[in-house]
């Protein structure tokens, strides 16, 4: 800045002012005479007075530059930084005023704790809000899927509820099996519902095991799961069926069973001549005649001829293979090598159910669902039947069942024919119309 002022001042001096500073220039030249000759100074001044000025100006410029740099170095001024204004010292009046006292450390600590507590509370509230929204979203995620994929979610719900019911029944079955094995009375210690579960659950476990194992396998389950629900009747049990499917499949299985009625009846007729020497031959022939004419014998008539089933061609060991196979299909039992053993087990289990019904107060104490299942299990189609009609038919069955012993087991196996061959519901199920 000083250099600029000096240059500006020199520029403002007119040309005719140089002689006025002659003395000064001479003095400068004489000071430099120790190093330079005098002639040189006089020659320069005489011929060209302006020539001696530039060296002095150059020296002054260098000094000015040096002084400016020294000031900049000492002050530390930077063009990029704002220039700090000098601080005004407080006057004597202001110095006399008392300075405000500092807050105690405990108050500052309280303020810091308050700010920290508010910050922590805000963070906790934010975390609670985020987690609450997340858990609500996860909890209601099935509703989102049900809205976007209704059919897939319906299958998922049916499968989930079915697995839940299946494992619940399996736990009950294990408990019932333990009671039946440890109790002195054995199976007789169970009630009707426990006996029904004890008989049905092993079949359901064998049937649904491939589906559960296949759906749980990685990669394979994605392809096996739709296949299982595409054929629910073949791979799944009643635990996984919808109410509509239960009614539909029950009618399907009932029709398959009832289609064997005629074959079993023909087997009874074919072996009638082999019992000619039996005292109850004629009575049993009358019973078969009633069945052929469209009526049914009374329970008393069946109890009267029970001994004909204890031995001969109508006993469990004396029946032909065709007769045994038709009886297995008639009762809806799974086919296996030990067909006679399955018939024996099935007959005794249903016989113990009949005894349990009697102990529990009789057929009329059964619920509508229990009545329907009891008729279905014993070979009568319960569709469109009133509770009174089902109770009347079951009373006849229970009366005959509780009046026979173990040696009359084949009479029990033939009760679906002897009491339900000409029933209108069964006839309509087989042939699509009631018998005339």
Phi, psi and omega in degrees: 000316177298322177298317180296320178295319180295316179297321180293324180293319179293324180291333181282342181285130178292166184292329183282000181271351180298320180298331181299331180264028184295317181300319181294320180293320178296321179296322178292319179293320180292329178292337180261011183286344179294331184257332184242157177286158182288327180296327180296320181289316181292322180296319180292320182286325184286313183282310183227094183293337183278348186287334181280348184284318185303320178299321178295321180294321179296319179295319178295320178298318179295320178295319179296317179298320179295317180294320178296316179297324179295319179296318180297320180294319182289320182277338181069029182286139178231136182294334182280345181260145177290147181283125181282134178283144179294139181283134181273125180289140180293142179290173182294329180291319180289329180291336180284340181291143180286136178285144180295137180288143179287152178289146178297158182293327180294325177293318177298321180294321177296318178297318178296319178295322179296316179296319180293320179295320177296320179295317178295319179296319178296320179294317178296319178296321179294318178295317178298320180295315182295313182292324178296315178296322181294313181293325176295323178293317179294320181293324181262013182294328179296329177291322177296316178294323180294328178288321182275325182230077186295319182291317179296320179290328176296316177296321179297316180295318179297317180293318180296314178295324179295317178296320179297313179294322182296313181290330174296316177292327179293321176296318177296321179297317179296322177293317180294319178297324177294320178295316181296328180278327184269337183286143177297328180280345179073228183291335180296342180282351182270153175272184186296312182297319179294323177292322177296317178292322180296330180275323188271329188296318178301323178293318179294323180295319178291329183282320186269350182301314178299324180292316181292321179291317180295320180288337181273348181285140177292142179071316181286327183297330180295328178269332183280330182298311177297327179295322180297316182279347174283333177233068184292331181291330183271326187255340186241168180248185182295342178295331185257002183269148171283164178305323178293318178294323179298315179295318181293313181291325177297319177295323179296311180293327179294320179293320177299321180290316184290339178293346178268359181299315183294321179295319179293320179296322177293323177296322177295319180292323182293328183267006182293322181294332180290348180252026183295329182277355182280141182299332182264019182297311183293322179294321179288329176295321177297322179296315178295326176296321177296319178296321179291334181270357175103011179239177180235147176286161177280160177301325180297320179296321179290321178295329181291328183257021185294333183290341180291341179267359183278337182207174179083204185288346180263359177284167184294322179276337183271349181287150178286166180295322178297317179297316180295317180297319178294324177292322177299315178292326180296322181268003177070032180272149178291143181287139179202180180288322184266068182291319181293324177294319178296319177297317179298314180295316181297317181297318181288324178295314179293325177297319177292328174297318178298320177294322178294322177299320178294319179294328183274007174115353178112176185291325185292348177273358180283148175285163178304318178294322178293324177296316181296315180294323179295319177293318179298318181295329185263005172099022177239129179286116184274001182298135178057024176260141177282162180296324179295320180293319179293320179296318180297317180292318180293328177296320177296317179299309182297325179296317178288319184296319182278001181252004181244165180248186184295328180288346179261032186295327181288334172298319178298319181293336180264003180298326175302330177277315186290335181246348185224011183297318183257016179294136183303321180294318179293319180295320179292325179294323182280310189253356178081006178206159179281150179292142180275000000 
